[in-house]
Amino acid sequence: MWESYLTGLVVSGGIIMAIGAQNAYVLGLAVRREYHWWSAGLCMSADIILLTAGMFGASAFLLTMPNAMEAMRWVGVVFLSWLASQALLRAVSGREGLQAGSVKARSLRGVLLATLAVTVLNPQVYLDTLLLIPAIGAQQESAGVFVAGASTASVLWFSLLAWGGAALSPWLSRPRAWRTIDGLIGLMMAAIAIHLALGSTLL
């Protein structure tokens, strides 16, 4: 049971840490201290709902089609490898830092609508929560415990973005910080892809 929980925590945590539109948006709000906890809470809720729906739907599908698990495993390897390469490329080339006063303050409603947009309009969110993570979770002893671990990763990650972004706003405004973040993300994604390619459940 604990193995399923820890696998969900590690797999979901590694994937969620791939800084995309959603995560960068929340981090930007945190740097500006602009309703960042509201935004983070919305992201957590969306992740938990999608992970739960994807996990149990994918599990039923995979039970009826045994060959689908193997195919989805390799889809995961390719997708994670792509994420790793993109993150490592950004680490090498660099990107702009987040500036703490670069955007005018918005209303809570505007922040929540924008957060919802970068969440539901991002195809990567559906690939992660409805396909990739459930494909790994279907191999675990307990699907429910795996979802709990995956959900915990989402809560921890977005809490870290909201708290850490506000606390470290001077440091996060520097492009060099993003190179470090992207480098760590790329290495983690590459490690998960290798584990999957070897047929491992990561733990």
BAMIVO-398207 format. One record per residue (C-alpha): x, y, z; residue number from 1. Coordinates in steps of 0.5 Angstrom, whole numbers, plus 500, padded with zeros to 3 digits. Layout:
BEGIN
<<X Y Z> NUM>
...
END
This chain:
BEGIN
<<500 500 500> 1>
<<506 505 502> 2>
<<509 503 495> 3>
<<503 505 491> 4>
<<503 512 495> 5>
<<510 513 494> 6>
<<510 512 487> 7>
<<504 516 486> 8>
<<508 522 490> 9>
<<514 521 486> 10>
<<511 520 479> 11>
<<506 526 480> 12>
<<511 530 483> 13>
<<516 529 478> 14>
<<511 531 472> 15>
<<508 537 476> 16>
<<514 540 477> 17>
<<515 541 469> 18>
<<514 548 469> 19>
<<509 549 464> 20>
<<504 555 463> 21>
<<500 553 469> 22>
<<506 553 474> 23>
<<509 559 471> 24>
<<503 563 472> 25>
<<502 561 479> 26>
<<509 562 481> 27>
<<509 569 477> 28>
<<503 571 482> 29>
<<507 569 488> 30>
<<513 573 486> 31>
<<508 579 485> 32>
<<504 577 492> 33>
<<497 577 488> 34>
<<492 572 490> 35>
<<497 567 489> 36>
<<494 562 494> 37>
<<487 562 491> 38>
<<490 561 484> 39>
<<494 555 487> 40>
<<488 552 491> 41>
<<484 552 484> 42>
<<490 548 481> 43>
<<490 543 487> 44>
<<483 542 486> 45>
<<483 541 478> 46>
<<489 536 479> 47>
<<485 532 484> 48>
<<479 532 480> 49>
<<483 530 474> 50>
<<487 525 477> 51>
<<481 521 480> 52>
<<477 521 474> 53>
<<483 519 470> 54>
<<486 514 474> 55>
<<479 510 475> 56>
<<477 511 468> 57>
<<484 509 465> 58>
<<484 503 470> 59>
<<478 500 467> 60>
<<480 501 460> 61>
<<487 497 461> 62>
<<484 491 465> 63>
<<480 490 458> 64>
<<486 491 454> 65>
<<492 488 457> 66>
<<496 491 451> 67>
<<494 498 452> 68>
<<499 498 458> 69>
<<505 497 454> 70>
<<503 502 449> 71>
<<502 507 454> 72>
<<508 506 458> 73>
<<512 507 451> 74>
<<508 513 450> 75>
<<510 516 457> 76>
<<517 514 455> 77>
<<517 519 449> 78>
<<513 524 453> 79>
<<517 525 459> 80>
<<523 524 454> 81>
<<521 530 450> 82>
<<519 534 457> 83>
<<526 533 459> 84>
<<529 535 453> 85>
<<525 542 453> 86>
<<527 543 460> 87>
<<534 542 459> 88>
<<534 546 453> 89>
<<531 552 457> 90>
<<537 551 462> 91>
<<542 552 457> 92>
<<539 557 453> 93>
<<536 561 459> 94>
<<529 565 459> 95>
<<527 571 462> 96>
<<526 572 470> 97>
<<519 574 473> 98>
<<519 581 475> 99>
<<515 583 481> 100>
<<512 589 479> 101>
<<511 587 471> 102>
<<504 586 471> 103>
<<498 591 474> 104>
<<494 588 480> 105>
<<488 584 478> 106>
<<482 582 481> 107>
<<481 576 485> 108>
<<476 574 479> 109>
<<481 576 474> 110>
<<486 572 477> 111>
<<482 565 478> 112>
<<479 566 471> 113>
<<486 566 468> 114>
<<488 560 472> 115>
<<482 556 470> 116>
<<484 558 463> 117>
<<492 556 463> 118>
<<489 550 467> 119>
<<483 547 462> 120>
<<486 550 456> 121>
<<493 546 456> 122>
<<493 540 453> 123>
<<499 537 457> 124>
<<495 537 463> 125>
<<490 532 460> 126>
<<496 528 458> 127>
<<499 528 465> 128>
<<493 527 469> 129>
<<488 523 464> 130>
<<493 519 461> 131>
<<501 518 463> 132>
<<500 518 471> 133>
<<494 513 471> 134>
<<498 509 466> 135>
<<503 508 471> 136>
<<498 508 477> 137>
<<494 502 474> 138>
<<500 498 475> 139>
<<500 499 482> 140>
<<497 495 488> 141>
<<492 500 490> 142>
<<489 505 485> 143>
<<486 509 491> 144>
<<492 510 495> 145>
<<496 512 488> 146>
<<491 517 487> 147>
<<492 520 494> 148>
<<500 520 493> 149>
<<499 523 487> 150>
<<494 528 490> 151>
<<499 530 495> 152>
<<504 531 490> 153>
<<500 537 487> 154>
<<498 540 494> 155>
<<505 540 496> 156>
<<508 543 489> 157>
<<503 548 489> 158>
<<503 550 496> 159>
<<511 551 495> 160>
<<510 555 489> 161>
<<505 560 493> 162>
<<509 560 499> 163>
<<516 560 496> 164>
<<515 564 490> 165>
<<513 570 495> 166>
<<519 569 500> 167>
<<524 568 494> 168>
<<521 573 489> 169>
<<528 577 489> 170>
<<532 571 487> 171>
<<526 568 482> 172>
<<527 575 478> 173>
<<533 573 476> 174>
<<534 569 469> 175>
<<540 564 472> 176>
<<535 562 477> 177>
<<530 559 472> 178>
<<536 555 469> 179>
<<537 552 475> 180>
<<530 550 476> 181>
<<530 548 469> 182>
<<536 544 469> 183>
<<533 540 475> 184>
<<527 539 472> 185>
<<530 536 466> 186>
<<534 531 470> 187>
<<528 529 474> 188>
<<524 527 467> 189>
<<530 524 464> 190>
<<530 519 470> 191>
<<523 517 470> 192>
<<523 516 463> 193>
<<529 511 464> 194>
<<525 508 469> 195>
<<519 507 465> 196>
<<523 504 459> 197>
<<526 499 463> 198>
<<519 497 466> 199>
<<520 499 473> 200>
<<515 502 477> 201>
<<520 507 480> 202>
<<520 504 487> 203>
END
